[in-house]
Amino acid sequence: MMKKSIFAAFAMAAVAAPVCAQTEQAGTMEETIEYSEDKYKVETNHFWDNWFVTVGAGGGLFLGDHDRQIGLGKRISPALDIEVGKWFTPGVGLRLGYNGLSAKGATRWSTAHSTGEQVPGWNGGMDYSKFKYFNLHADVLLNFSNLFCGYNEKRIWNSSPYVSVGWMRTWEAPTVGNITMSVGWLNTFRLNKALDLNLDLRGALVDDAMDGEIGGAKFDGMITATVGLTYKFKQRGWSRSKTVIRSNEAAIRDMQERLDRATAENERLKKELEEGKNTDTRSVVKKIVASSLITFRIGQTKLSNEAKANLQLMAEVIKKEDPNTVYTITGYADQGTGSKKRNEYLSKKRAEVVRDYLIEELGVPAAQLRIDHKGGVSNMFYDDPRLSRAVITRGE
């Protein structure tokens, strides 16, 4: 008993002193950047990042009251798209734009945008019609390619359905203006970092009176298809999510030196005990009260490089102890941040992370470890309020 207690006292003191103090040693602070391999995680962009402008041209097909009375070729008219927008994430964007030019159809009202040309077979009862219009719209874009397959800057084809609300109005009498609802499908094909070729398909519900003629249906329709180019302004694209880890190499070396000295002292005491030179019962230590602190950033459960170094030293001490000695790992969270439920989770998870690392990475016997958690606590540690803890204590 005396032998075990003396060895534990020196070893635990060597580990606890530098870890509890948490003071910065003189030396260089090393910064390590770890990039996430998760293709669904990227760095948040700034307001002026990932803006774009699109220009496209194509054709439109107006679906009016008399669309079946004339041939398809007589109903197709030119269409123009001009839009500016921004991607807030790789999967969600917003754009504002103009869509329009002209629409063609047929009318039985000579005053409803008639061209004066009669539709054959109707004995003067129906004329071809043509009118100019514009549709100012706002679109919410969902990039399904990035949402379901993960972000890939070099992906050739991106598929982005969207929903839209707009205001459509005719340029010439009889003028009509009303709210339109649209759905669309934007297909972009990567040409280089700055340019995409795009195919935009849009279908809209428009007021029945838009063509100047009120029929039996409440709505008419407009279908457009345009091909164009999209220019992406700098800064374009997203960076992989990263974690910056800062560690004090001088402090880690100092802890290693302390452990080496403690190991040497243990060997000296062990030799003295074997030779019977030290029989002073006052050297017996009945209880070890020192503890080791493993620090976590507020709201996080990931071990830093410094925490891993501390645990490595702790593991060496545990493996030199009596195998019947049990250590308790207690997790804590900061009561001043997060909900009670969140802090319960954080404190438990931190204790589990420390235990699993000691067992799986450092070879500490599982039988020597047990875990506990205290949820959120206030002002338990004063060295840095931005940090929370997991505490390792040794039993009797």
Helices and strands as residue ranges (DSSP letters): H 2-21, E 29-35, E 51-63, G 72-74, E 76-87, E 92-107, E 114-118, E 127-142, H 144-149, E 157-170, E 177-190, E 195-207, G 208-211, E 219-232, E 242-248, H 249-274, G 281-283, E 291-297, H 305-320, E 327-334, H 340-360, G 366-368, E 369-377, E 387-394
